[in-house]
Every structure is written in structure tokens, then in C-alpha cells.
């Protein structure tokens, strides 16, 4: 993953990270220096799970018969920004949007 991030940053890539997804990954900032440094980078925007996104997530979950709000937020953030999703959870995210640009790690 670090290699992929370095490569994307070297090519001028930008990242959007839904706040809930960051919350799922975050455990101890003292032991996650790389993740902390990544999320503080000017190339990274942490997207809050606000009222509008929360409601859109609920609607997507209802339409797909699924229940993971964080997965829904990842898909919706990517769709709204025409971005790829870097994930180890391809199966669940594809259920939310079979046309999503998923990059498996």
C-alpha cells in the first residue's frame, strides 16, 4: 500500500478519505506514524460523514439491501469525485456499485 501511495503522490495524485474509513483504520497514532503523516498531507482530504452524505448512504444501503454505512460512504465519495477506490474489500463494495472503479490491494 505504501508503494502504491508513493507512486500516486509522485504522479500528482490526490486522495479523498471518508472520515468513517479513517476511523476504521485508526487505532493508535503513536504506532501509526505513516497513516498520520498520510492524512496530514496536503494531497489528502478527509471527507466528513455529514448530514447529506449520511442520508445518501442510507438510501444506497436500502437500494442494495446492505448495511455498512462506511462502505457506502466510500462508494459515494468515490462516485462524486469520479475516483478509484483502493480496497481489500472488493466484494462488498462491488455490491454497492458494480461499476465502481475498484483497485484491490
VEXNU-381624 format. One line per field, with one value per atom (N, C-alpha, C): residue number from 1; atom name; x, y, z. Coordinates in steps of 0.02 Angstrom, whole numbers. Atoms other than C-alpha are relative to their C-alpha. Layout:
<pts>
num <- c(NUM; ...)
atomo <- c(CA; ...)
X <- c(X; ...)
Y <- c(Y; ...)
Z <- c(Z; ...)
</pts>
This chain:
<pts>
num <- c(1; 1; 1; 2; 2; 2; 3; 3; 3; 4; 4; 4; 5; 5; 5; 6; 6; 6; 7; 7; 7; 8; 8; 8; 9; 9; 9; 10; 10; 10; 11; 11; 11; 12; 12; 12; 13; 13; 13; 14; 14; 14; 15; 15; 15; 16; 16; 16; 17; 17; 17; 18; 18; 18; 19; 19; 19; 20; 20; 20; 21; 21; 21; 22; 22; 22; 23; 23; 23; 24; 24; 24; 25; 25; 25; 26; 26; 26; 27; 27; 27; 28; 28; 28; 29; 29; 29; 30; 30; 30; 31; 31; 31; 32; 32; 32; 33; 33; 33; 34; 34; 34; 35; 35; 35; 36; 36; 36; 37; 37; 37; 38; 38; 38; 39; 39; 39; 40; 40; 40; 41; 41; 41; 42; 42; 42; 43; 43; 43; 44; 44; 44; 45; 45; 45; 46; 46; 46; 47; 47; 47; 48; 48; 48; 49; 49; 49; 50; 50; 50; 51; 51; 51; 52; 52; 52; 53; 53; 53; 54; 54; 54; 55; 55; 55; 56; 56; 56; 57; 57; 57; 58; 58; 58; 59; 59; 59; 60; 60; 60; 61; 61; 61; 62; 62; 62; 63; 63; 63; 64; 64; 64; 65; 65; 65; 66; 66; 66; 67; 67; 67; 68; 68; 68; 69; 69; 69; 70; 70; 70; 71; 71; 71; 72; 72; 72; 73; 73; 73; 74; 74; 74; 75; 75; 75; 76; 76; 76; 77; 77; 77; 78; 78; 78; 79; 79; 79; 80; 80; 80; 81; 81; 81; 82; 82; 82; 83; 83; 83; 84; 84; 84; 85; 85; 85; 86; 86; 86; 87; 87; 87; 88; 88; 88; 89; 89; 89; 90; 90; 90; 91; 91; 91; 92; 92; 92; 93; 93; 93; 94; 94; 94; 95; 95; 95; 96; 96; 96; 97; 97; 97; 98; 98; 98; 99; 99; 99; 100; 100; 100; 101; 101; 101; 102; 102; 102; 103; 103; 103; 104; 104; 104; 105; 105; 105)
atomo <- c(N; CA; C; N; CA; C; N; CA; C; N; CA; C; N; CA; C; N; CA; C; N; CA; C; N; CA; C; N; CA; C; N; CA; C; N; CA; C; N; CA; C; N; CA; C; N; CA; C; N; CA; C; N; CA; C; N; CA; C; N; CA; C; N; CA; C; N; CA; C; N; CA; C; N; CA; C; N; CA; C; N; CA; C; N; CA; C; N; CA; C; N; CA; C; N; CA; C; N; CA; C; N; CA; C; N; CA; C; N; CA; C; N; CA; C; N; CA; C; N; CA; C; N; CA; C; N; CA; C; N; CA; C; N; CA; C; N; CA; C; N; CA; C; N; CA; C; N; CA; C; N; CA; C; N; CA; C; N; CA; C; N; CA; C; N; CA; C; N; CA; C; N; CA; C; N; CA; C; N; CA; C; N; CA; C; N; CA; C; N; CA; C; N; CA; C; N; CA; C; N; CA; C; N; CA; C; N; CA; C; N; CA; C; N; CA; C; N; CA; C; N; CA; C; N; CA; C; N; CA; C; N; CA; C; N; CA; C; N; CA; C; N; CA; C; N; CA; C; N; CA; C; N; CA; C; N; CA; C; N; CA; C; N; CA; C; N; CA; C; N; CA; C; N; CA; C; N; CA; C; N; CA; C; N; CA; C; N; CA; C; N; CA; C; N; CA; C; N; CA; C; N; CA; C; N; CA; C; N; CA; C; N; CA; C; N; CA; C; N; CA; C; N; CA; C; N; CA; C; N; CA; C; N; CA; C; N; CA; C; N; CA; C; N; CA; C; N; CA; C; N; CA; C; N; CA; C; N; CA; C; N; CA; C; N; CA; C)
X <- c(41; 0; 43; -44; 141; 31; -28; 219; -51; 54; 53; -12; 9; 31; 57; -58; 208; -3; 5; 182; -54; 54; 17; 19; -21; 88; 53; -52; 238; -31; 34; 115; -51; 47; 19; -68; 65; -120; -25; 33; -243; -45; 39; -338; -57; 57; -510; -14; 10; -533; -62; 58; -706; 20; -19; -692; -13; 16; -776; 51; -51; -649; 65; -59; -509; -11; 15; -595; 7; -7; -599; 73; -71; -411; 40; -39; -355; -5; -1; -303; 43; -46; -154; 49; -41; -73; 74; -72; 91; 30; -25; 103; -18; 23; 27; 28; -31; 150; -10; 8; 135; -71; 69; -55; -12; 8; -48; 32; -35; 79; -40; 40; -27; -61; 62; -187; 13; -17; -98; 27; -28; -31; -48; 42; -95; -35; 31; -139; -58; 52; -264; -55; 58; -438; -43; 44; -535; -71; 69; -720; -43; 42; -837; -64; 64; -989; -54; 48; -1110; -72; 70; -1299; -16; 15; -1309; 29; -32; -1184; -32; 32; -1265; -66; 64; -1435; 9; -14; -1364; 24; -22; -1278; -60; 59; -1442; -41; 38; -1528; 35; -37; -1389; -6; 6; -1397; -69; 68; -1586; -7; 7; -1571; 38; -42; -1438; -10; 11; -1500; 61; -61; -1336; -5; 7; -1296; 62; -62; -1118; 4; 0; -1127; 68; -67; -939; 15; -9; -932; -40; 42; -1075; 32; -31; -983; 61; -58; -826; -23; 26; -926; -26; 30; -1022; 52; -53; -867; 37; -36; -778; -43; 44; -928; -5; 8; -948; 62; -63; -766; 31; -23; -751; 69; -64; -612; -2; -7; -549; -1; 1; -568; 54; -53; -415; -24; 32; -479; 22; -7; -458; -69; 69; -648; -39; 30; -690; -71; 65; -836; -57; 53; -937; -11; 8; -902; -31; 31; -949; -75; 72; -1118; -35; 29; -1147; 0; -3; -1094; 43; -38; -1045; 44; -40; -973; 56; -52; -859; 69; -69; -676; 38; -31; -603; 70; -69; -417; 13; -10; -384; 72; -67; -238; 3)
Y <- c(-59; 0; 62; -58; 120; 14; -8; 90; 31; -27; 125; 73; -69; 285; 44; -38; 344; 12; -5; 309; 51; -47; 403; 72; -67; 552; 27; -21; 558; 21; -17; 569; 56; -55; 712; -22; 26; 604; 35; -27; 666; -54; 51; 562; 31; -18; 578; -60; 53; 477; 15; -11; 463; -7; -2; 503; -67; 64; 339; -54; 48; 238; 12; -17; 330; -26; 25; 288; -75; 73; 103; -21; 18; 104; 25; -33; 216; -37; 34; 132; 37; -31; 218; 43; -46; 372; -6; 9; 334; -58; 58; 172; 4; -7; 234; 64; -61; 369; 9; -4; 328; 23; -20; 341; 72; -69; 501; 49; -43; 578; 4; 2; 524; 45; -38; 601; 74; -71; 765; 31; -24; 779; 47; -47; 921; -35; 37; 789; -43; 42; 707; 44; -35; 770; -51; 44; 684; 29; -21; 693; -17; 14; 712; -38; 35; 600; 47; -51; 746; -23; 16; 751; -25; 19; 744; -68; 64; 602; -57; 52; 506; -23; 18; 513; -37; 34; 464; -71; 68; 316; -44; 39; 260; -20; 16; 270; -53; 51; 170; -68; 63; 38; -30; 25; 24; -29; 22; 8; -64; 59; -128; -56; 51; -223; -15; 9; -197; 45; -36; -118; 38; -32; -49; 73; -71; 141; 24; -22; 160; -21; 22; 55; 45; -43; 158; 69; -66; 320; -3; 7; 256; 1; 3; 216; 68; -63; 379; 56; -50; 487; -11; 14; 400; 19; -17; 419; 75; -72; 603; 34; -29; 633; -37; 41; 508; -29; 26; 422; -76; 72; 245; -12; 20; 152; -52; 47; 68; -39; 39; -76; -72; 73; -251; -32; 22; -264; 6; -8; -277; -28; 34; -397; 44; -40; -288; 66; -64; -125; -9; 14; -203; -12; 8; -249; 68; -67; -64; 36; -29; -13; -44; 46; -146; 35; -37; -10; 41; -38; 66; -21; 14; 79; -24; 29; -40; -25; 22; -68; -42; 46; -222; 2; 4; -221; -61)
Z <- c(0; 0; 0; -2; 41; -68; 67; -128; -47; 41; -213; 15; -20; -114; -25; 23; -152; -76; 72; -337; -20; 16; -342; 17; -19; -249; -48; 48; -367; -66; 62; -512; 10; -13; -431; 24; -22; -361; 63; -59; -233; 28; -34; -107; 39; -41; -29; 45; -48; 128; 42; -43; 206; 73; -71; 392; 34; -31; 440; -17; 20; 341; 39; -41; 431; 71; -67; 595; 6; -2; 550; 1; 4; 515; 60; -53; 659; 65; -65; 820; 51; -48; 900; -40; 39; 824; 13; -15; 912; -39; 37; 815; -74; 69; 653; -31; 25; 605; -75; 72; 420; -18; 13; 421; 22; -23; 524; -48; 48; 404; -65; 62; 254; 6; -6; 321; 12; -7; 362; -64; 63; 185; -36; 38; 76; -58; 55; -55; 24; -29; 63; 30; -27; 101; 37; -38; 241; -6; 13; 195; 60; -58; 344; -19; 9; 361; 27; -20; 365; -13; 8; 355; -70; 69; 165; -19; 17; 146; 40; -41; 290; -31; 30; 207; -66; 63; 38; 13; -18; 122; 17; -18; 197; -60; 61; 29; -42; 37; -55; 34; -37; 82; -11; 11; 62; -70; 70; -127; -14; 13; -116; 51; -51; 36; 41; -40; 127; 62; -64; 296; 24; -24; 306; -23; 16; 314; -24; 20; 299; -72; 69; 140; -47; 43; 69; -8; 5; 110; -46; 44; 22; -73; 69; -135; -22; 20; -135; -7; 6; -105; -66; 63; -249; -60; 56; -364; -10; 5; -325; -26; 22; -368; -59; 56; -511; 15; -23; -415; 7; -12; -398; 75; -71; -234; 10; -17; -162; 61; -52; -55; 2; -5; 9; 3; -8; 17; -65; 67; -168; -3; 5; -147; 28; -31; -27; -36; 35; -119; -69; 65; -286; 7; -11; -212; 3; -5; -178; -67; 68; -354; -44; 42; -480; -52; 49; -594; 31; -34; -462; -23; 19; -509; 63; -60; -379; -14; 4; -354; 61; -56; -248; 25; -30; -127; 44)
</pts>
